[in-house]
């Protein structure tokens, strides 16, 4: 069974919105570095948060271009229970490219955190001022998105 390209923008959006985690690929020109993130998504923008330390900050300072992978609708299926090669994984995925930047303004950080929380829990939250000040928030403006699926019509 071959993978099929997804070209409808609304199908690509649906995959992103149904993903629980995204994987961000960074590069400093010498080596790649990939991390999983919880995220929020609005209008071609991916919102992320993390702690203030770590290797990712070094990569971002050297190169703010990133690749993001979203994957959803996973389902293992088979044709013959005892034949290993008859097993395959159904999936839908999106590979996106963009530029990552830090969100520094307090109110924009709160809005970004709201978007991230709404990806997982559909209700409003409050945040303590120290928490907002100490968290790193990023936004990635997507410049390109492509989708693939396997095992779905």
C-alpha positions as a LaTeX table, in Angstrom:
\begin{tabular}{lrrr}
\hline
Residue & $x$ (\AA) & $y$ (\AA) & $z$ (\AA) \\
\hline
Unk1 & 0.00 & 0.00 & 0.00 \\
Unk2 & 1.51 & 3.31 & $-1.08$ \\
Unk3 & 1.34 & 6.67 & 0.65 \\
Unk4 & $-0.95$ & 9.23 & $-0.95$ \\
Unk5 & $-0.31$ & 12.97 & $-1.08$ \\
Unk6 & $-2.83$ & 15.19 & 0.67 \\
Unk7 & $-3.44$ & 18.41 & $-1.23$ \\
Unk8 & $-6.62$ & 19.84 & 0.29 \\
Unk9 & $-5.72$ & 22.55 & 2.83 \\
Unk10 & $-8.64$ & 21.61 & 5.09 \\
Unk11 & $-7.35$ & 18.01 & 5.33 \\
Unk12 & $-3.87$ & 19.26 & 6.25 \\
Unk13 & $-5.40$ & 21.52 & 8.91 \\
Unk14 & $-7.41$ & 18.58 & 10.31 \\
Unk15 & $-4.26$ & 16.47 & 10.70 \\
Unk16 & $-2.48$ & 19.27 & 12.56 \\
Unk17 & $-5.45$ & 19.84 & 14.86 \\
Unk18 & $-5.75$ & 16.10 & 15.60 \\
Unk19 & $-2.08$ & 15.67 & 16.51 \\
Unk20 & $-1.15$ & 15.54 & 20.18 \\
Unk21 & 2.54 & 16.24 & 19.72 \\
Unk22 & 4.66 & 17.80 & 17.01 \\
Unk23 & 8.34 & 17.13 & 16.36 \\
Unk24 & 10.53 & 20.13 & 15.63 \\
Unk25 & 13.74 & 19.69 & 13.67 \\
Unk26 & 16.46 & 22.26 & 14.27 \\
Unk27 & 19.83 & 22.58 & 12.52 \\
Unk28 & 22.85 & 24.64 & 13.38 \\
Unk29 & 24.52 & 23.89 & 10.04 \\
Unk30 & 26.58 & 21.09 & 11.57 \\
Unk31 & 24.05 & 18.69 & 13.08 \\
Unk32 & 20.29 & 18.17 & 13.29 \\
Unk33 & 18.37 & 18.19 & 16.57 \\
Unk34 & 14.76 & 17.03 & 16.93 \\
Unk35 & 12.47 & 17.50 & 19.94 \\
Unk36 & 8.84 & 16.66 & 20.69 \\
Unk37 & 6.61 & 19.56 & 21.75 \\
Unk38 & 3.08 & 20.13 & 22.92 \\
Unk39 & 1.72 & 22.88 & 20.71 \\
Unk40 & $-1.17$ & 25.09 & 19.73 \\
Unk41 & $-2.14$ & 26.05 & 16.19 \\
Unk42 & $-3.84$ & 29.07 & 14.63 \\
Unk43 & $-3.84$ & 30.30 & 11.03 \\
Unk44 & $-0.48$ & 29.00 & 9.80 \\
Unk45 & 1.20 & 29.65 & 13.16 \\
Unk46 & 2.41 & 26.98 & 15.57 \\
Unk47 & 2.75 & 28.09 & 19.21 \\
Unk48 & 5.22 & 26.32 & 21.51 \\
Unk49 & 6.51 & 26.65 & 25.04 \\
Unk50 & 9.48 & 25.32 & 26.99 \\
Unk51 & 11.80 & 26.04 & 29.83 \\
Unk52 & 14.45 & 28.75 & 29.54 \\
Unk53 & 17.39 & 26.36 & 29.19 \\
Unk54 & 18.50 & 23.66 & 26.84 \\
Unk55 & 20.24 & 22.96 & 23.58 \\
Unk56 & 17.31 & 24.15 & 21.42 \\
Unk57 & 18.06 & 27.78 & 22.29 \\
Unk58 & 21.60 & 27.43 & 20.91 \\
Unk59 & 20.20 & 25.99 & 17.68 \\
Unk60 & 17.58 & 28.75 & 17.35 \\
Unk61 & 20.23 & 31.45 & 17.80 \\
Unk62 & 22.31 & 29.93 & 15.00 \\
Unk63 & 19.45 & 29.16 & 12.61 \\
Unk64 & 15.78 & 30.02 & 13.08 \\
Unk65 & 14.56 & 27.84 & 10.19 \\
Unk66 & 12.74 & 24.72 & 11.42 \\
Unk67 & 10.93 & 21.67 & 10.11 \\
Unk68 & 7.86 & 20.40 & 11.99 \\
Unk69 & 6.23 & 16.99 & 11.69 \\
Unk70 & 2.66 & 16.24 & 12.79 \\
Unk71 & 1.29 & 12.69 & 12.71 \\
Unk72 & $-2.17$ & 11.38 & 13.59 \\
Unk73 & $-4.78$ & 8.70 & 12.89 \\
Unk74 & $-2.37$ & 5.84 & 13.64 \\
Unk75 & $-3.81$ & 2.36 & 13.21 \\
Unk76 & $-1.91$ & $-0.92$ & 12.91 \\
Unk77 & $-3.59$ & $-3.39$ & 10.56 \\
Unk78 & $-2.72$ & $-6.63$ & 8.78 \\
Unk79 & $-3.96$ & $-8.95$ & 6.05 \\
Unk80 & $-2.65$ & $-12.20$ & 7.56 \\
Unk81 & $-2.12$ & $-12.42$ & 11.31 \\
Unk82 & 0.97 & $-14.67$ & 11.06 \\
Unk83 & 2.68 & $-12.96$ & 8.10 \\
Unk84 & 4.92 & $-10.11$ & 9.27 \\
Unk85 & 5.09 & $-8.41$ & 5.87 \\
Unk86 & 1.30 & $-8.10$ & 5.75 \\
Unk87 & 1.34 & $-5.67$ & 8.69 \\
Unk88 & 1.40 & $-1.95$ & 8.09 \\
Unk89 & 0.55 & 1.27 & 9.88 \\
Unk90 & $-2.20$ & 3.56 & 8.70 \\
Unk91 & $-1.40$ & 7.21 & 9.31 \\
Unk92 & $-1.88$ & 10.79 & 8.25 \\
Unk93 & 1.02 & 13.23 & 8.50 \\
Unk94 & 2.08 & 16.77 & 7.70 \\
Unk95 & 5.59 & 18.10 & 7.20 \\
Unk96 & 5.82 & 21.87 & 7.55 \\
Unk97 & 8.59 & 24.45 & 7.32 \\
Unk98 & 8.86 & 27.86 & 8.89 \\
Unk99 & 10.83 & 30.29 & 11.00 \\
Unk100 & 10.79 & 30.19 & 14.78 \\
Unk101 & 10.95 & 33.29 & 16.94 \\
Unk102 & 10.71 & 34.07 & 20.63 \\
Unk103 & 7.55 & 35.66 & 22.01 \\
Unk104 & 8.65 & 38.22 & 24.60 \\
Unk105 & 5.60 & 40.42 & 25.25 \\
Unk106 & 3.62 & 39.31 & 28.32 \\
Unk107 & 0.14 & 39.56 & 26.77 \\
Unk108 & 1.19 & 37.73 & 23.61 \\
Unk109 & 2.69 & 34.97 & 25.78 \\
Unk110 & $-0.64$ & 34.59 & 27.61 \\
Unk111 & $-2.52$ & 34.40 & 24.29 \\
Unk112 & $-0.07$ & 31.78 & 23.03 \\
Unk113 & $-0.44$ & 29.71 & 26.20 \\
Unk114 & $-4.22$ & 29.89 & 25.79 \\
Unk115 & $-3.92$ & 28.54 & 22.24 \\
Unk116 & $-1.66$ & 25.72 & 23.43 \\
Unk117 & $-4.04$ & 24.77 & 26.26 \\
Unk118 & $-7.06$ & 24.82 & 23.92 \\
Unk119 & $-5.32$ & 22.25 & 21.71 \\
Unk120 & $-5.84$ & 19.77 & 24.56 \\
Unk121 & $-8.52$ & 21.11 & 26.93 \\
Unk122 & $-11.42$ & 23.22 & 25.70 \\
Unk123 & $-11.72$ & 25.69 & 28.56 \\
Unk124 & $-10.17$ & 28.92 & 29.82 \\
Unk125 & $-7.25$ & 29.09 & 32.22 \\
Unk126 & $-5.45$ & 31.65 & 34.36 \\
Unk127 & $-1.68$ & 31.93 & 34.69 \\
Unk128 & 0.46 & 33.30 & 37.47 \\
Unk129 & 2.65 & 36.24 & 36.54 \\
Unk130 & 5.90 & 34.47 & 37.55 \\
Unk131 & 4.97 & 31.45 & 35.42 \\
Unk132 & 4.35 & 33.58 & 32.34 \\
Unk133 & 7.53 & 35.61 & 32.88 \\
Unk134 & 9.67 & 32.47 & 33.29 \\
Unk135 & 8.33 & 30.33 & 30.45 \\
Unk136 & 9.82 & 30.55 & 26.96 \\
Unk137 & 7.16 & 30.88 & 24.28 \\
Unk138 & 7.86 & 30.53 & 20.58 \\
Unk139 & 5.87 & 31.04 & 17.44 \\
Unk140 & 6.58 & 29.40 & 14.12 \\
Unk141 & 5.12 & 31.06 & 11.04 \\
Unk142 & 4.63 & 28.23 & 8.57 \\
Unk143 & 5.76 & 28.90 & 5.02 \\
Unk144 & 5.09 & 25.47 & 3.52 \\
Unk145 & 2.95 & 22.43 & 4.44 \\
Unk146 & 2.65 & 19.06 & 2.72 \\
Unk147 & 0.54 & 16.10 & 3.76 \\
Unk148 & 0.60 & 12.34 & 3.26 \\
Unk149 & $-1.59$ & 9.47 & 4.29 \\
Unk150 & $-1.43$ & 5.74 & 4.09 \\
Unk151 & $-4.26$ & 3.26 & 4.45 \\
Unk152 & $-7.04$ & 5.84 & 4.20 \\
Unk153 & $-9.14$ & 6.70 & 1.18 \\
\hline
\end{tabular}
